[in-house]
Amino acid sequence: MGCVVNGPGEAKSAALGVAGGRGQGTLFKAGKVIKKFDEKDLLQVLVEQVEREVQ
């Protein structure tokens, strides 16, 4: 969803969001941090979370 600078602010208004930068990714749900991970895993983490949400 955004970079390390703007992503957290943008994620506050999203049901689900990610931000990445400086080698780290962050997953947000309803504006709250729910997981931090290696940036290289960003897509995988996002896809897994979306799949959990639709089940």
C-alpha positions, 0 to 999 in steps of 0.5 A: 500500500505504501512506503515506510514513510506514508504507508502507516498513515495510508493504512489507517483508513484501509481494512488491510494494508502493507508498507515496506522499506529498509528491508522490513515490511509491516502488515496493517489491519484496520490501521493497526500493526498486526505483523512485521516481516522481511520486506522480501516476503511482503507479497506472500504475507499479503496474499496469505492474509487476504486468503484468511480474510475471505475464508 
